[in-house]
Amino acid sequence: MNLKSFTNNVSKYVTQIISFKNGEKKTIKNIITSEISQSEFTKLPVKDGRIFAINTKEVNWFETIKE
């Protein structure tokens, strides 16, 4: 699942709701789409300087919302 290429087409900043295989959901706001990096973990940097690392293999689906 390529989160980077999808979100770059939406907006400069987005909110993502991510649903994991274990049933948990996580909402991440203010993601800087141009700085997303992907490898084993997708790194989602946000405006306040934090970086969320998501194990892409554990993601069922995600929703992207333009900010």
RAJOLIN-V633326 format. One record per residue. N is the residue number from 1. RES is the residue in one letter. OMEGA is omega in whole degrees, 0 to 359 (none if undefined). NEAR is the number of other C-alpha atoms within 12 Angstrom. Layout:
n=<N	N>
res=<RES	RES>
omega=<OMEGA	OMEGA>
near=<NEAR	NEAR>
This chain:
n=<1	2	3	4	5	6	7	8	9	10	11	12	13	14	15	16	17	18	19	20	21	22	23	24	25	26	27	28	29	30	31	32	33	34	35	36	37	38	39	40	41	42	43	44	45	46	47	48	49	50	51	52	53	54	55	56	57	58	59	60	61	62	63	64	65	66	67>
res=<M	N	L	K	S	F	T	N	N	V	S	K	Y	V	T	Q	I	I	S	F	K	N	G	E	K	K	T	I	K	N	I	I	T	S	E	I	S	Q	S	E	F	T	K	L	P	V	K	D	G	R	I	F	A	I	N	T	K	E	V	N	W	F	E	T	I	K	E>
omega=<184	181	185	184	180	186	178	181	184	186	177	178	180	168	176	170	185	178	182	182	181	177	179	175	179	175	179	183	174	178	178	190	182	183	178	175	184	171	176	175	173	181	182	178	180	186	184	175	178	175	176	177	184	174	187	180	182	183	174	181	175	176	180	183	179	177	none>
near=<21	22	34	29	17	21	30	22	16	22	21	24	26	32	27	33	23	29	23	19	16	13	12	15	19	22	21	30	26	30	37	31	33	25	25	29	25	23	17	14	21	25	26	36	29	24	20	13	12	15	21	28	22	31	22	26	20	21	24	20	22	26	22	28	24	21	17>
